[in-house]
Structure formats: C-alpha cells, structure tokens
Amino acid sequence: MISKDQEEVYKRVTEENSDLRDCLRQLQREIMDVVRLKSDVFASRFRAEHGKDLDSEDKLNAKIELIRDELFNLNFEESGKDLIEKFKLNFQKLKEFMSSVDKEIQGMAVFNTKEDQFSAEVITGEDSSKYANVSSVQQLRLLLRNYEGICESQHHLLN
C-alpha cells in the first residue's frame, strides 16, 4: 500500500518535472524570438534611417547564452540552481539589450519626429496628452497625413 502511494507520487512528480522542462525550453525559445524580432525591427529602422545595412552586428548582440538541452534533461535537484541562475542572467541581458536597442531607435530622427500640433488636431478629447509622446502613434499619424496628401494629389490629377 505504501509503496503504491510512493510510486504514484513519484510518477506525478516525474510528470510535473517533464512539464517544467518543457516550459523552460519554451521560455528560452520565446526569449530568443523576442531578441530576433527586436533585432529585425532595429535593422529595418537603421536601414530606413541611413539607407544602408548595419555595419556591425555589435548593437544587435544580446549576449544571451543558450542553455544546452542536456542541462534541461538532468535531474532538477542537480541542475535546478544552474538553470535558475542562467535564466536570471539571460533575463538581465535581455533587459539590457532591449534598453540599448530602444535607446538607439529613439535616436533615429526618421521615426521620432515630434508633431504635437498635428497630434492635437488628430486626437480630440481629454486623453490626447496621453498619446503625445508615443512615437509609433506619431509615426502612424505622419503616415496617415502622407496618405491623405497622396490621395489629394491623385484627386487633382484625375480632375
């Protein structure tokens, strides 16, 4: 009776450990996807700003260490502390990478023009100041204004 209960507990713990390993693998993949996506955005914006590709990949190097799959497969009692430390370090490096790339993007003139007067015209109501400093909203406004200009030009050409 006791051995059967212990066997059930062992089986349940083994399944939970397997689920934990799968979650940690998925978390690592998600971290790398975020880095890839942020790097692609930065490279695209750099190309749009400067008309050329990035000279070196140093700005896009997140220095995140991939955790070997073998470490996930080890007994969690043996490898748990190492896994936790590696994830902590990777999250710290991810945060530094995101801050660094965001800072570089903020320095790009093409994507960070201030159009407070235009934004006051487009957004009406009490929450307009809430969106005044969001660069992606400003970019969208600029694109819409450009689109409106193109439509007017086409209308004049047709008439």
C-alpha atoms as one frame of an Amber mdcrd trajectory, in Angstrom:
protein
   0.000   0.000   0.000   2.743   2.475   0.992   4.920   1.565  -1.984   1.960
   2.063  -4.333   1.368   5.569  -2.915   5.054   6.367  -3.237   5.015   5.111
  -6.796   2.053   7.362  -7.642   3.763  10.370  -6.045   6.974   9.591  -7.939
   5.043   9.295 -11.220   3.217  12.585 -10.603   6.452  14.404  -9.706   8.156
  12.993 -12.803   5.303  14.272 -14.998   5.460  17.690 -13.336   9.227  17.811
 -13.884   8.710  16.931 -17.523   6.151  19.744 -17.848   8.552  22.124 -16.114
  11.344  21.200 -18.523   9.047  21.774 -21.492   8.028  25.164 -20.100  11.646
  26.181 -19.576  12.538  25.152 -23.126   9.582  27.140 -24.424  10.603  30.135
 -22.310  14.096  30.024 -23.786  12.642  29.885 -27.333  10.404  32.856 -26.544
  13.368  34.891 -25.244  15.284  34.206 -28.445  12.211  35.099 -30.548  11.961
  38.445 -28.751  15.642  39.110 -29.437  15.242  38.156 -33.109  12.165  40.334
 -33.520  13.737  43.339 -31.794  16.913  42.893 -33.864  14.895  42.766 -37.086
  12.988  45.920 -36.139  16.195  47.739 -35.314  17.915  46.601 -38.517  14.914
  47.703 -40.602  14.755  51.092 -38.942  18.511  51.541 -39.280  18.238  50.712
 -42.979  15.383  53.227 -43.380  17.286  55.907 -41.461  20.671  55.504 -43.124
  19.835  53.873 -46.450  22.276  51.025 -45.808  22.586  47.894 -43.740  24.062
  47.910 -40.269  27.892  47.977 -40.416  28.426  45.635 -37.495  26.189  43.355
 -35.545  27.530  44.588 -32.176  24.432  46.651 -31.468  22.263  43.597 -32.114
  24.265  41.207 -29.969  22.129  40.401 -26.950  24.831  38.168 -25.443  22.165
  35.775 -24.247  23.585  32.349 -23.551  21.524  29.478 -24.884  21.029  26.848
 -22.247  22.065  23.453 -23.538  19.290  20.928 -23.887  21.299  18.433 -21.823
  21.016  20.735 -18.816  17.228  20.584 -19.064  17.364  16.787 -19.118  19.423
  16.445 -15.949  17.832  15.782 -12.603  16.344  19.067 -11.399  17.859  18.614
  -7.937  21.305  18.635  -9.555  20.779  21.252 -12.241  17.994  23.418 -10.813
  20.218  26.107  -9.317  22.269  26.349 -12.509  19.129  26.663 -14.626  17.702
  29.360 -12.407  20.966  31.333 -12.424  21.270  31.067 -16.210  17.684  32.257
 -16.697  18.242  35.169 -14.306  21.373  36.168 -16.197  19.598  35.805 -19.547
  16.692  37.969 -18.405  19.126  40.607 -17.182  20.916  40.540 -20.553  17.563
  40.671 -22.354  16.582  43.755 -20.368  19.908  45.447 -21.160  19.566  44.528
 -24.839  16.013  45.891 -25.051  17.030  49.140 -23.344  20.044  49.533 -25.595
  18.066  48.949 -28.797  15.237  51.235 -27.645  17.767  53.964 -26.902  19.294
  53.573 -30.378  15.854  53.663 -32.006  14.929  56.816 -30.081  17.994  58.480
 -31.557  16.785  57.900 -35.108  15.273  61.084 -36.495  13.034  59.449 -39.105
  10.941  57.642 -36.562  10.884  60.139 -33.715   9.644  63.428 -35.089   7.539
  65.476 -32.718   4.282  66.627 -34.203   2.439  67.865 -31.186   0.377  70.378
 -33.151  -0.726  67.745 -35.628  -1.445  65.243 -32.850  -3.685  67.765 -31.119
  -5.687  68.054 -34.341  -5.991  64.301 -34.845  -6.755  63.213 -31.291  -9.554
  65.039 -29.615 -10.751  64.637 -26.090  -9.200  64.585 -22.675  -6.778  61.704
 -23.307  -4.869  63.390 -26.144  -1.829  64.192 -23.989  -1.561  60.519 -23.075
  -0.532  59.687 -26.658   1.549  62.782 -27.410   4.920  61.137 -26.751   4.277
  57.687 -28.214   6.495  57.580 -31.268   4.589  54.765 -33.004   1.373  56.796
 -32.759   3.220  59.794 -34.174   4.569  57.640 -36.982   1.071  56.416 -37.796
  -0.210  59.986 -37.838   2.576  61.008 -40.195   1.813  58.086 -42.498  -1.891
  58.941 -42.488  -1.113  62.556 -43.279   1.151  61.451 -46.131  -1.552  59.120
 -47.388  -4.058  61.973 -47.283  -1.644  64.113 -49.332  -1.226  61.351 -51.891
  -4.998  60.939 -52.200  -5.441  64.693 -52.715  -2.718  64.717 -55.362  -4.334
  61.835 -57.220  -7.719  63.537 -56.996  -6.287  66.724 -58.526  -4.588  64.726
 -61.285  -7.834  62.961 -62.145  -9.832  66.195 -62.325
